Amino acid sequence: MKTPVYLDNSATTPLDPRVLEAMLPWLTEHFGNAASSTHAYGHTAARAVEAAREDVARLVNADRRDIVWTSGATESNNLAIKGAALAAQARGNHLITVQTEHKAVLDTMQWLEQQGFTVTYLAPQKNGLLDLEAFRAALRPDTTLASVMLVNNEIGVIQDIAAIGAICRERGVLFHVDAAQATGKVAIDLAQLPVDLMSLTAHKTYGPKGIGALYVRRAPQVRIECQMHGGGHERGLRSGTLATHQIVGMGTAFRIAGELMATEVPQLRELRDRFWNAIRDVPGVLLNGDLEQRIANNLNISLDIPNCDSLVTTLTDIAVSSTSACSTGGVSHVLQALGSDAATAGNSIRITVGRFNTAEEIDWAAAYLRQKIDDCRAGRLRAA
């Protein structure tokens, strides 16, 4: 068996070979600029961009005209939050988010605080889910925007976006959702959900890195201020030459995800549960986050085991993580927000299975982890 076994699919997924095959011609034969309107090279690229826009829109049941290309979910989060907050500043300067959001949201909110905005950071419940009444109570007359992620990138819990969005609509508050971890794993229907802005990315759904999208509702129109100037591309919201090959890759990845969801999600859940059932009886293994209201492929555990302060650094034959790949180190802010102390939060492991994992890999990896925990308990393990 090839090691390390890759179980870090929330950090990034491997590129699906079908996506690579679809991308390659746009790097060589069809190299035109989609903004070149005077010749066939540009026209060909533009048609590919619009076809991919349709594929992305279809997965989330949106109008393709509501999809704006970006470089990824981090840029989408920045564009949505800064853009909406700045556009509505004359009406109010209060924003709401959750302590367990991705750093791309939290750091953006902190930047806005430096610009004079006020931000309320809501604590989640112990299971990682947002208390709807606490959210409602946090809204103020000057609240203009709330940002709550659909699926948490560390513990995989699924927030009740429909209910949160309905509260926002009642109060005239714009609602932004980071859905980077949700596509292909959770059904998303933007024709029905009360969501105004939604961040998407390709590389969490077996597509290429460096390409994402922002859903910006047009009816009624959501006004945001652009953050990237120069050329007026993408409805004037995001200037820059479009990376046709990456856009084609994202469209293909999202199309495949839509085709496979009905069968793939149960398969992922079966593999995740197979791993959990193989280790759940180990003394000191604690599950983080709600098990039921959770995406199918995520397992996040903490270890309350003597001599296991740095177990994750010794797991050289399985690729897992101890926190979000987008954090620059330190203890998980998500687990601390759930009430874990620094020691417990620091000794956590996120295991996320993916499309290309096998039952054989899961069984081997679970046995490997059990052995490492036994070695820890016996004092036989040293950090790598």
PAVEX-862841 format. One record per residue (C-alpha): x, y, z; residue in three letters. Coordinates in pm, 1 decimal, m for minus. Example, Ala and Ser with C-alpha at 12.3 -4.5 7.8 and 13.67 -1.06 7.14 Angstrom:
> X|Y|Z|rest
> 1230.0|m450.0|780.0|ALA
> 1367.0|m106.0|714.0|SER
***
This chain:
> X|Y|Z|rest
> 0.0|0.0|0.0|MET
> 124.8|345.1|m88.2|LYS
> 192.6|563.3|214.1|THR
> 127.4|809.2|352.3|PRO
> m242.6|739.7|311.9|VAL
> m407.4|1070.0|222.3|TYR
> m681.1|1159.3|473.4|LEU
> m667.7|1538.9|459.0|ASP
> m931.3|1610.8|196.6|ASN
> m1059.6|1918.4|380.3|SER
> m721.2|2083.1|323.8|ALA
> m733.5|2005.4|m46.8|THR
> m854.2|1725.9|m268.3|THR
> m650.5|1555.1|m539.9|PRO
> m729.2|1672.6|m890.3|LEU
> m975.7|1437.8|m1055.0|ASP
> m811.9|1298.6|m1374.2|PRO
> m1121.6|1395.5|m1571.7|ARG
> m1073.8|1755.7|m1460.7|VAL
> m710.6|1754.0|m1570.4|LEU
> m809.4|1612.9|m1908.8|GLU
> m1065.6|1889.8|m1955.5|ALA
> m814.7|2161.6|m1859.1|MET
> m519.7|2066.8|m2078.3|LEU
> m645.6|2195.3|m2416.4|PRO
> m699.8|2540.0|m2261.7|TRP
> m331.8|2559.4|m2173.7|LEU
> m212.0|2480.8|m2525.4|THR
> m450.2|2486.3|m2822.2|GLU
> m720.2|2720.0|m2683.7|HIS
> m499.9|2982.7|m2521.2|PHE
> m699.1|3293.8|m2612.8|GLY
> m800.3|3568.5|m2371.3|ASN
> m1173.3|3547.7|m2297.5|ALA
> m1189.9|3928.5|m2304.2|ALA
> m1057.8|3943.3|m2664.3|SER
> m1376.9|4010.9|m2858.4|SER
> m1229.0|4062.8|m3206.4|THR
> m1117.0|3711.3|m3302.1|HIS
> m1200.5|3343.5|m3272.6|ALA
> m943.0|3265.5|m3003.1|TYR
> m1113.0|3505.5|m2765.4|GLY
> m1461.0|3391.2|m2863.5|HIS
> m1370.6|3027.7|m2799.0|THR
> m1231.4|3108.4|m2455.2|ALA
> m1534.0|3321.8|m2368.6|ALA
> m1771.8|3038.6|m2455.9|ARG
> m1575.8|2800.4|m2233.5|ALA
> m1587.5|3049.0|m1944.6|VAL
> m1964.9|3082.8|m1976.1|GLU
> m2016.9|2706.6|m2002.7|ALA
> m1815.7|2660.4|m1681.8|ALA
> m2012.0|2940.3|m1515.2|ARG
> m2327.4|2744.6|m1597.2|GLU
> m2178.6|2425.2|m1448.7|ASP
> m2088.9|2602.0|m1123.8|VAL
> m2428.2|2769.0|m1103.8|ALA
> m2609.3|2439.3|m1164.3|ARG
> m2448.5|2269.4|m862.9|LEU
> m2584.4|2538.6|m629.0|VAL
> m2904.2|2601.5|m832.1|ASN
> m2825.0|2964.0|m910.4|ALA
> m2852.7|3180.5|m1218.0|ASP
> m2517.9|3169.4|m1400.3|ARG
> m2522.1|3550.8|m1417.1|ARG
> m2491.6|3557.1|m1038.1|ASP
> m2152.3|3377.6|m1046.3|ILE
> m1838.9|3596.5|m1030.6|VAL
> m1498.2|3433.1|m1083.8|TRP
> m1228.7|3483.0|m818.5|THR
> m898.1|3320.5|m727.2|SER
> m1055.1|3109.0|m453.6|GLY
> m1268.8|3116.2|m139.8|ALA
> m1032.6|3348.0|47.6|THR
> m1071.5|3616.0|m218.0|GLU
> m1445.1|3547.8|m239.0|SER
> m1478.7|3595.6|136.6|ASN
> m1283.2|3920.0|121.3|ASN
> m1483.4|4051.5|m173.3|LEU
> m1816.9|3959.0|m15.8|ALA
> m1752.1|4087.2|335.2|ILE
> m1548.4|4398.2|261.9|LYS
> m1754.5|4475.4|m46.3|GLY
> m2091.6|4447.3|127.2|ALA
> m1981.8|4622.0|446.6|ALA
> m1831.0|4916.7|262.1|LEU
> m2126.0|4949.3|24.4|ALA
> m2373.1|4964.8|316.0|ALA
> m2160.2|5177.3|548.0|GLN
> m2394.6|5476.4|528.7|ALA
> m2673.9|5257.9|670.7|ARG
> m2476.0|5096.7|952.6|GLY
> m2139.7|4958.0|1056.3|ASN
> m2225.8|4652.6|1267.1|HIS
> m2134.8|4303.5|1142.0|LEU
> m2192.2|3956.8|1287.4|ILE
> m1998.3|3634.1|1249.1|THR
> m1909.2|3322.6|1448.5|VAL
> m1591.7|3249.1|1643.6|GLN
> m1543.0|2922.8|1452.7|THR
> m1532.2|3077.4|1105.3|GLU
> m1239.7|3030.3|868.0|HIS
> m954.3|3274.2|914.7|LYS
> m1037.9|3426.5|576.4|ALA
> m1357.3|3552.6|738.3|VAL
> m1222.4|3631.2|1085.1|LEU
> m916.8|3820.3|959.2|ASP
> m1134.0|4015.6|715.3|THR
> m1368.8|4111.3|997.6|MET
> m1073.8|4220.9|1210.3|GLN
> m948.9|4441.6|924.6|TRP
> m1291.1|4603.6|903.7|LEU
> m1278.7|4671.3|1277.9|GLU
> m962.4|4870.9|1211.6|GLN
> m1162.8|5074.2|959.7|GLN
> m1421.8|5168.8|1221.0|GLY
> m1671.3|4882.4|1196.1|PHE
> m1805.4|4695.2|1498.5|THR
> m1811.6|4315.2|1484.9|VAL
> m1993.5|4069.2|1710.3|THR
> m1822.3|3727.7|1724.4|TYR
> m2080.5|3475.1|1843.5|LEU
> m1973.4|3168.6|2041.7|ALA
> m2110.1|2836.5|1911.5|PRO
> m2277.3|2576.6|2125.2|GLN
> m2068.8|2286.7|2254.0|LYS
> m2158.0|2082.2|1945.3|ASN
> m2030.2|2356.3|1714.2|GLY
> m2373.2|2471.4|1597.5|LEU
> m2494.0|2828.6|1625.5|LEU
> m2766.8|2913.6|1877.1|ASP
> m3036.0|3075.1|1660.9|LEU
> m3179.0|3279.8|1945.4|GLU
> m2833.1|3412.0|2033.1|ALA
> m2792.5|3510.0|1669.7|PHE
> m3129.0|3685.3|1664.3|ARG
> m3046.5|3870.1|1987.2|ALA
> m2715.4|3992.6|1842.5|ALA
> m2882.8|4176.6|1553.6|LEU
> m2900.7|4553.9|1591.9|ARG
> m3064.5|4833.6|1394.1|PRO
> m2723.9|4915.9|1244.1|ASP
> m2638.0|4554.0|1149.9|THR
> m2578.9|4533.3|775.9|THR
> m2412.0|4193.0|722.5|LEU
> m2384.7|3850.8|884.5|ALA
> m2136.4|3583.7|775.5|SER
> m2182.2|3218.9|877.1|VAL
> m2013.6|2925.6|705.9|MET
> m2224.8|2637.5|578.3|LEU
> m1977.5|2362.3|673.7|VAL
> m1703.4|2415.3|928.1|ASN
> m1363.1|2338.0|781.4|ASN
> m1227.8|2171.8|1097.5|GLU
> m1514.8|1988.4|1264.9|ILE
> m1743.7|1950.1|962.2|GLY
> m2067.4|2061.0|1130.8|VAL
> m2345.3|2191.6|905.5|ILE
> m2507.8|2515.9|1015.1|GLN
> m2880.7|2577.6|964.1|ASP
> m2829.2|2828.6|685.2|ILE
> m3197.2|2838.2|592.0|ALA
> m3301.7|2941.9|943.5|ALA
> m3017.5|3192.8|986.5|ILE
> m3090.1|3344.9|647.9|GLY
> m3460.1|3374.9|728.2|ALA
> m3375.7|3574.0|1041.6|ILE
> m3153.4|3800.6|833.4|CYS
> m3430.1|3857.9|579.4|ARG
> m3670.9|3953.7|856.7|GLU
> m3431.3|4224.2|970.0|ARG
> m3304.1|4343.0|631.9|GLY
> m2951.3|4213.7|695.0|VAL
> m2736.3|4080.9|410.8|LEU
> m2628.3|3719.5|459.4|PHE
> m2292.8|3581.4|341.4|HIS
> m2211.9|3209.7|350.2|VAL
> m1869.3|3049.9|308.6|ASP
> m1952.9|2722.2|132.5|ALA
> m1598.5|2615.7|41.3|ALA
> m1627.8|2284.8|229.1|GLN
> m1985.8|2211.6|127.1|ALA
> m1992.3|2170.1|m250.5|THR
> m2040.3|1811.9|m358.9|GLY
> m2120.6|1705.8|m1.6|LYS
> m2429.0|1911.0|88.8|VAL
> m2722.5|1994.3|m137.4|ALA
> m2731.7|2371.7|m200.4|ILE
> m3033.6|2541.6|m356.0|ASP
> m2977.1|2915.3|m388.3|LEU
> m3310.4|2953.8|m562.1|ALA
> m3469.2|2870.8|m226.1|GLN
> m3210.8|2957.9|40.6|LEU
> m3223.9|3314.5|180.9|PRO
> m2857.1|3377.6|98.2|VAL
> m2720.9|3693.9|m63.3|ASP
> m2353.0|3607.3|m107.5|LEU
> m2184.0|3265.6|m118.1|MET
> m1813.0|3182.7|m147.1|SER
> m1705.9|2878.9|m351.3|LEU
> m1374.1|2720.1|m443.3|THR
> m1259.0|2443.4|m675.9|ALA
> m981.4|2266.6|m488.4|HIS
> m1205.1|2126.5|m212.9|LYS
> m1412.8|1952.8|m482.6|THR
> m1140.6|1774.5|m686.6|TYR
> m1071.5|2080.7|m899.8|GLY
> m759.8|2297.9|m942.5|PRO
> m618.8|2537.3|m686.7|LYS
> m625.5|2908.7|m756.2|GLY
> m981.9|2939.9|m884.3|ILE
> m1307.0|3011.1|m704.2|GLY
> m1629.2|3201.8|m737.8|ALA
> m1860.3|3432.0|m547.9|LEU
> m2236.1|3411.2|m583.2|TYR
> m2375.1|3766.2|m577.4|VAL
> m2753.3|3777.0|m585.4|ARG
> m2894.8|4001.3|m855.8|ARG
> m3269.4|3988.0|m784.9|ALA
> m3305.7|4191.0|m576.3|PRO
> m2957.5|4321.1|m640.1|GLN
> m2690.1|4296.4|m372.4|VAL
> m2452.9|4591.1|m389.1|ARG
> m2086.6|4534.0|m308.2|ILE
> m1779.9|4745.4|m368.7|GLU
> m1515.0|4580.7|m584.7|CYS
> m1177.7|4512.9|m425.1|GLN
> m978.8|4448.5|m744.1|MET
> m969.0|4737.3|m991.6|HIS
> m857.4|4748.5|m1352.3|GLY
> m1063.7|4659.4|m1656.4|GLY
> m1412.6|4613.5|m1518.8|GLY
> m1431.6|4237.4|m1569.9|HIS
> m1699.3|4021.4|m1403.7|GLU
> m1975.8|4283.2|m1384.8|ARG
> m1718.8|4531.5|m1260.2|GLY
> m1682.1|4334.4|m937.9|LEU
> m1351.6|4157.8|m1000.8|ARG
> m1105.1|4283.3|m1261.3|SER
> m832.7|4066.3|m1407.8|GLY
> m767.0|3836.7|m1703.2|THR
> m965.6|3518.2|m1655.8|LEU
> m769.7|3193.8|m1617.4|ALA
> m967.9|2992.8|m1870.4|THR
> m799.2|2658.7|m1795.7|HIS
> m871.1|2687.9|m1423.0|GLN
> m1226.3|2805.0|m1483.9|ILE
> m1286.3|2506.6|m1712.6|VAL
> m1140.4|2287.6|m1437.7|GLY
> m1375.3|2429.1|m1174.4|MET
> m1675.0|2391.2|m1401.7|GLY
> m1583.3|2029.8|m1478.5|THR
> m1521.1|1950.6|m1110.9|ALA
> m1858.0|2095.5|m1009.9|PHE
> m2037.0|1914.9|m1291.7|ARG
> m1884.4|1582.7|m1183.3|ILE
> m1971.4|1656.8|m819.8|ALA
> m2333.1|1709.5|m915.0|GLY
> m2341.5|1384.4|m1108.7|GLU
> m2183.1|1182.2|m826.4|LEU
> m2334.6|1333.2|m510.2|MET
> m2620.2|1085.8|m474.1|ALA
> m2382.0|788.4|m462.8|THR
> m2059.9|950.6|m340.6|GLU
> m2190.4|1104.3|m18.5|VAL
> m2313.9|768.2|121.3|PRO
> m1981.7|610.1|23.2|GLN
> m1787.2|882.2|205.3|LEU
> m2006.6|841.4|512.8|ARG
> m1948.9|466.5|509.3|GLU
> m1570.1|514.1|499.4|LEU
> m1579.8|783.7|770.3|ARG
> m1795.0|567.6|997.8|ASP
> m1569.8|269.3|926.9|ARG
> m1273.2|467.6|1060.4|PHE
> m1466.8|602.1|1359.9|TRP
> m1599.3|259.0|1456.8|ASN
> m1243.2|123.9|1447.6|ALA
> m1112.4|378.1|1700.5|ILE
> m1410.4|501.2|1902.8|ARG
> m1354.5|245.5|2182.1|ASP
> m999.0|368.9|2248.0|VAL
> m990.5|529.2|2595.1|PRO
> m924.7|903.1|2574.8|GLY
> m1049.9|949.9|2217.4|VAL
> m1303.7|1233.8|2211.8|LEU
> m1522.0|1336.1|1917.6|LEU
> m1535.1|1708.7|1839.6|ASN
> m1857.8|1853.5|1700.2|GLY
> m2202.4|1712.7|1637.1|ASP
> m2189.3|1369.3|1472.3|LEU
> m2529.0|1385.4|1302.2|GLU
> m2537.5|1746.6|1176.4|GLN
> m2207.3|1694.0|997.5|ARG
> m2074.7|1634.7|646.4|ILE
> m2020.6|1272.8|553.0|ALA
> m1641.4|1268.5|522.5|ASN
> m1526.8|1456.0|834.5|ASN
> m1399.1|1314.2|1162.0|LEU
> m1231.8|1538.2|1419.9|ASN
> m1102.6|1389.2|1744.7|ILE
> m906.7|1505.4|2046.0|SER
> m684.7|1278.5|2251.4|LEU
> m693.8|1292.2|2631.1|ASP
> m414.5|1041.8|2668.0|ILE
> m95.2|1055.6|2878.6|PRO
> 227.8|1113.6|2682.8|ASN
> 32.4|1209.6|2367.6|CYS
> 87.6|1583.8|2361.8|ASP
> 223.0|1580.0|2006.4|SER
> 91.1|1261.8|1849.0|LEU
> 5.0|1426.9|1518.3|VAL
> 373.9|1501.3|1452.8|THR
> 453.7|1129.1|1464.6|THR
> 188.3|1014.1|1217.1|LEU
> 422.8|997.3|921.0|THR
> 233.0|722.1|737.2|ASP
> m105.4|894.6|725.5|ILE
> m170.3|1247.0|599.0|ALA
> m398.8|1415.5|851.9|VAL
> m399.6|1758.9|1011.9|SER
> m429.8|1909.9|1356.5|SER
> m600.0|2232.1|1245.6|THR
> m703.4|2416.3|930.9|SER
> m441.1|2412.3|655.1|ALA
> m509.2|2783.5|609.7|CYS
> m392.2|2868.4|961.4|SER
> m28.2|2954.4|1012.5|THR
> 20.1|2735.1|1316.8|GLY
> m89.0|2736.1|1679.4|GLY
> m382.5|2577.5|1855.3|VAL
> m718.7|2537.9|1683.0|SER
> m935.6|2843.4|1747.6|HIS
> m1237.8|2633.3|1648.9|VAL
> m1189.9|2377.6|1926.3|LEU
> m1112.0|2647.9|2178.9|GLN
> m1438.2|2819.1|2085.6|ALA
> m1614.3|2488.2|2160.6|LEU
> m1468.0|2498.2|2511.2|GLY
> m1160.3|2278.7|2473.5|SER
> m857.0|2384.7|2672.1|ASP
> m535.0|2461.8|2486.3|ALA
> m385.0|2120.9|2560.2|ALA
> m685.8|1927.8|2430.5|THR
> m732.6|2156.3|2130.7|ALA
> m364.6|2125.5|2050.0|GLY
> m381.1|1747.9|2051.6|ASN
> m658.3|1710.5|1795.6|SER
> m664.9|1527.3|1464.3|ILE
> m885.1|1603.5|1164.1|ARG
> m941.8|1301.8|940.4|ILE
> m1124.7|1365.3|614.0|THR
> m1180.9|1088.5|362.9|VAL
> m1223.4|1150.4|m7.4|GLY
> m1332.0|1020.4|m346.0|ARG
> m1021.7|811.1|m403.9|PHE
> m985.4|648.0|m61.1|ASN
> m1052.2|274.5|m28.2|THR
> m1183.2|58.2|254.4|ALA
> m841.6|m111.2|268.2|GLU
> m674.1|225.6|330.2|GLU
> m924.9|314.7|601.4|ILE
> m873.4|m13.4|786.3|ASP
> m495.8|17.7|765.3|TRP
> m495.0|383.4|876.6|ALA
> m723.9|317.3|1172.1|ALA
> m506.9|27.6|1289.8|ALA
> m198.4|247.2|1245.2|TYR
> m352.2|523.6|1457.8|LEU
> m452.2|278.4|1730.2|ARG
> m95.9|147.2|1742.5|GLN
> 44.3|499.8|1768.9|LYS
> m193.4|577.4|2056.3|ILE
> m82.0|259.4|2233.7|ASP
> 279.4|365.0|2182.1|ASP
> 197.5|704.8|2329.5|CYS
> 33.5|556.6|2633.7|ARG
> 333.4|331.7|2688.8|ALA
> 577.1|620.2|2646.0|GLY
> 736.5|462.1|2338.6|ARG
> 662.4|746.9|2097.2|LEU
> 879.3|1044.2|2015.4|ARG
> 782.1|1343.1|1802.3|ALA
> 924.9|1344.4|1451.9|ALA
***
